[in-house]
Amino acid sequence: MNKSPKILVIDDDPDFRAAVTPILKSALYDVVMASNPQEAKEKIFAERPDLILLDIMMDSLFDGFSLCHAIKTSAEFADYKDTPIIFVSAVKEIAGSRFQFKGDEEGMVGPDDYIDKPVKPDDLLARIAKFLKK
């Protein structure tokens, strides 16, 4: 029997975590949660997720960017550097436009995809499926 793909949701908003869990479970994904970057690091090593949904702004404005860059480039996360990461952010809803962070100009490696909150379930599941079919 094939195991269900595991998705790690890293977001400091308990409402978002509660809302996205049934969406992911309806598509038969295993769901693991983390509410901050430190907890996320522990979950990555313990759970070995197949894909990561990562909030950009948690304790600080750049938490998501920093964690994404570390996963993609640091020796600590070498076994996980190819794990797809999808940024999920409410910046567009709050500010009226998407957060313009040019990570490559700052020497940072960015996510594989980006989706705005509030997420549309069909869009979210389609994007996840695209990465997990590789």
N, C-alpha and C positions, 0 to 999 in steps of 0.2 A: 504494500500500500504506500502510495506517495504521501509524503508529509506536505502539509499546507505551507505555502510561503509565509515567512514571518516578517511582520512589519513593525518597526520600532517608531513610535510616535513620541517626539520630543517637543513638548510645549508646556509653558508654565500656566496656561489657562485651563483650569479643570473643566470648564464648560465645553471648550473645544475638544478636549480628550474624550469627554462623555458623549459628545455629538458624533465624533468620527468613528468611535469604536463599533457601533452597530452597522455603520456603512461598510467598514472593512470586514467585519464578521459575516455580513450578508453575502460577501463575495468569497467566503470560506478562507479568509486569511487568519493566521494566528496574530494576535495583537499584543504588543508589549509596550508599556508606557514609561516615560521618564519626564520629570517636571523641571529639570535643570541640566546644564552641561555635565556636572560631576556625576549625577545619577545616570545620565546618558552613557558616559564612558563605561561605567560599571556594567550597564545593561548590554552594551555592544559586545564586551568580552564574554559575558555570561550567556547571552542569548543568541549571538551570531545572526543578526537579522539579515534578511534577503534584500530589504529596502528600508530606507529611513525617511520619514516625514519630519522635517526640521523647521521649527519656528525660528524666525530671524532674531526678533527682539525678545529677550527674556530678562535676566537681571540687568544686562546692559545692552546697548544698541547693537553691539557687534558680536554677541554670544553665538548666534547661529553661524555667522561668517567664520568666526574663529574655530568653532568646532568642525565645520565643514572642511576648512583648510587643513586642520590637523588630521582628520580622517583620510583625506585624499593624499597627503604628502608626508606625514611623519612616520618615522620608523616604528613608533609605538603602535600605530594602526596599520602596519604593512599588510596584514592579512585581510584588511577590510577596505583597502583603497579603491577597489572596483565596485564596492557596494553602491548602488544608485542612491542618490540623495535628492529629494524634492523639497525645496523651500516652500513653506506655507506661511503667508504673511497677511496681516490685516492693514499694512501700511497704506495700501491703495484706498481702502475703505475709510481710514482715519484721515489721510492727507489729501485724498482726491487724485493722487497719481502714484505710480509704482516707485518704490525706493530705488534711486539710481546710484548703485554702488558699483564702481568699475573695479572689481576685484583684481583683474589681470594687471591693471595699472598699479595696484598696490602690492603686486607680487603674491596675490592670494588666489587659490584655486576655488572656483565656485561650484554650485550645485549642478546636477544633471538636468534639472527642470525647476520651474517656479510656478506656483499656483496661488491665486489670491483668495483670501478669506472674504466673505464666507464661501466655503467650497461648495461646488455643485457635485453631488454624489456621482453622477454619470461621468463627468469630466475627471474627477479624482480617480475613479476606478479604471477609466480608460488609460490615463497616464501611467498608473501603476502597472497595469497589464502590459503596456508597451515595454517597460523595462524588465519585467520578469519573464518575458518571452525570449529574451536573448539567449 
